[in-house]
Amino acid sequence: MEGYIIIRKRTFVRAVAALCAVVVGLLAWLCFSIVCGDKPPRQVALRSFNALQADGKDVAFFSSISADSVLVGLSLDSSKVTFAPRLALRGAGLRSVVRHTKDSLRRRAARLEAAIGEMDYYLKVHGVQDEGYDMVAGHATAASGMLASVRQELDVLEAIHKETRLGLRHSETHSAPDSLLGAPLVLAECNGGRWLNGRWLRAASQGPGVAADSAGRLIAGTWEADTLVTGSRTDCLGTYTGQFGARLLACGHGSYAAADGSYYEGRWQADRPDGFGFAVDTVRLRAGEWQRGTYKGERLNYTSERIYGIDISRYQHGRGRRYYPIHWNQLRITDLGRISKKKISGRVDYPVSFIYIKSTEGCSVRNRFFRADYLQARRHGIRCGAYHFFSVRTTAKAQARYFIRHTLFRPGDLPPVLDVEPTDRQIAQMGGADELFRRVRTWMNIVRRHTGVRPILYVSQSFVNKYLGHAPDIKQNYNVWIARYGEYKPDIKLVYWQLSPDGRVSGIHGDVDINVFNGYEDQFDRFIETELIK
């Protein structure tokens, strides 16, 4: 098949993005040769870049200008720019581009800072033994490096003032086609055919190459036995880097960096996240199981390394006239509950590291076992705290005073808890979510002033989904304890997770609520140091 040219590149591995840029030009050159039948030109531009000049000096380098007047491929190192068309822009137009680029860099820096904050929180409450920890830690390090680069680029542009004389310089490095001889060959694939050295490959291809999928997206990667196994693919929405499967779709492990700053890394199937992975943006980080592009949640691995606790009320002592004592010297968690599936490593035989005891409800209900249980818990060295069950029938102020009057608070106690479990109908009858949270704030503020610590809000996952968005201040300023009796951990920042209502504890009769602290021993020690009643 005559008319095809040799496609070569000196350093494929150095930068996949650089390869993509070069191949676009080479493929265009190839098509021109096929259509026109002309011989290739004697000179080829191997590399080119545009330089932004301030008072005659190069201060930054870039490839082009986007439709929204932002410098594309901006770098302080000219070697990072591989291909750039010649541009003609000066005066007010160039100054406007610089201004838009500064705004873009500020937004990008803000997005990176928010994403890094989400990753820092994740790393604080997870350990190296958790699946995904290394991936999140690796991306956090990379994001910190990107943020440093963005800030450096922004500093350079911020130094440009009204009196600065701006200009552009275009640079090209040329070479004759003959100088490409001896360089590593690059495969090219298009419309089902592969060519090398101007000939169609009937045999299986092997090594680095370029392909275009059915959607027209260009992929630079590596073939093994006629199959593209790894590579990089860029479109208008972002860049995927990783493994590929049938029909050139993302399959296996890979990462996707979106143009809006969001990022996903993990398992893929048919171009969608499927399996374990994590995604992070400016709002939150989600690490866990994905199914066909939908996030399902994080499945904890329950081991003896985690911190477990329980919460009890009068029901642990029996119902009606039947009384059951708690044998405090026997307390061990022996079952995490059977409502949902759980990934458990080893045998369930965990110490009770913390305990919450119901004290009051509304303005008229008291747990007659509270004082005795509280004193026994402290006597046996168990961190303990008290909770109040919120009622919609009496004022928040009266309930807070009732709770304070009938509850013991001593140095070393866990923060008090407000248990909020109204039905949708009750919330509607009291005037809606805003009225409910007005009362919650009142209770929290009174108890906080009395104890000197922030109370914890106990709610269900459905309550979080429906109502907690109405109170971003509470969500931001108070620790949250969530009851969720499912396979996956709650998708929210929290301090405790009540993972089952039907656990078993030796020394206590019947079912017991089992809770897990959101973190490991180091995080629990910090929580004790900063959050306990002084």
Secondary structure as GFF3:
##gff-version 3
##sequence-region A 1 534
A	DSSP	alpha_helix	16	36	.	.	.	ID=ss1
A	DSSP	beta_strand	44	54	.	.	.	ID=ss2
A	DSSP	beta_strand	57	62	.	.	.	ID=ss3
A	DSSP	beta_strand	64	65	.	.	.	ID=ss4
A	DSSP	beta_strand	71	72	.	.	.	ID=ss5
A	DSSP	three_ten_helix	78	80	.	.	.	ID=ss6
A	DSSP	alpha_helix	91	125	.	.	.	ID=ss7
A	DSSP	alpha_helix	133	158	.	.	.	ID=ss8
A	DSSP	beta_strand	166	175	.	.	.	ID=ss9
A	DSSP	three_ten_helix	177	180	.	.	.	ID=ss10
A	DSSP	beta_strand	187	190	.	.	.	ID=ss11
A	DSSP	beta_strand	193	196	.	.	.	ID=ss12
A	DSSP	beta_strand	199	200	.	.	.	ID=ss13
A	DSSP	beta_strand	207	212	.	.	.	ID=ss14
A	DSSP	beta_strand	218	224	.	.	.	ID=ss15
A	DSSP	beta_strand	227	234	.	.	.	ID=ss16
A	DSSP	beta_strand	238	244	.	.	.	ID=ss17
A	DSSP	three_ten_helix	246	248	.	.	.	ID=ss18
A	DSSP	beta_strand	250	258	.	.	.	ID=ss19
A	DSSP	beta_strand	263	269	.	.	.	ID=ss20
A	DSSP	beta_strand	272	280	.	.	.	ID=ss21
A	DSSP	beta_strand	285	291	.	.	.	ID=ss22
A	DSSP	beta_strand	294	297	.	.	.	ID=ss23
A	DSSP	beta_strand	301	302	.	.	.	ID=ss24
A	DSSP	beta_strand	308	312	.	.	.	ID=ss25
A	DSSP	three_ten_helix	314	317	.	.	.	ID=ss26
A	DSSP	three_ten_helix	328	330	.	.	.	ID=ss27
A	DSSP	beta_strand	332	335	.	.	.	ID=ss28
A	DSSP	beta_strand	343	344	.	.	.	ID=ss29
A	DSSP	beta_strand	354	361	.	.	.	ID=ss30
A	DSSP	beta_strand	365	366	.	.	.	ID=ss31
A	DSSP	alpha_helix	370	379	.	.	.	ID=ss32
A	DSSP	beta_strand	383	389	.	.	.	ID=ss33
A	DSSP	alpha_helix	396	405	.	.	.	ID=ss34
A	DSSP	beta_strand	417	419	.	.	.	ID=ss35
A	DSSP	alpha_helix	424	429	.	.	.	ID=ss36
A	DSSP	alpha_helix	433	451	.	.	.	ID=ss37
A	DSSP	beta_strand	456	460	.	.	.	ID=ss38
A	DSSP	alpha_helix	461	466	.	.	.	ID=ss39
A	DSSP	three_ten_helix	468	470	.	.	.	ID=ss40
A	DSSP	alpha_helix	472	477	.	.	.	ID=ss41
A	DSSP	beta_strand	480	483	.	.	.	ID=ss42
A	DSSP	beta_strand	496	506	.	.	.	ID=ss43
A	DSSP	beta_strand	512	517	.	.	.	ID=ss44
A	DSSP	alpha_helix	521	531	.	.	.	ID=ss45
###
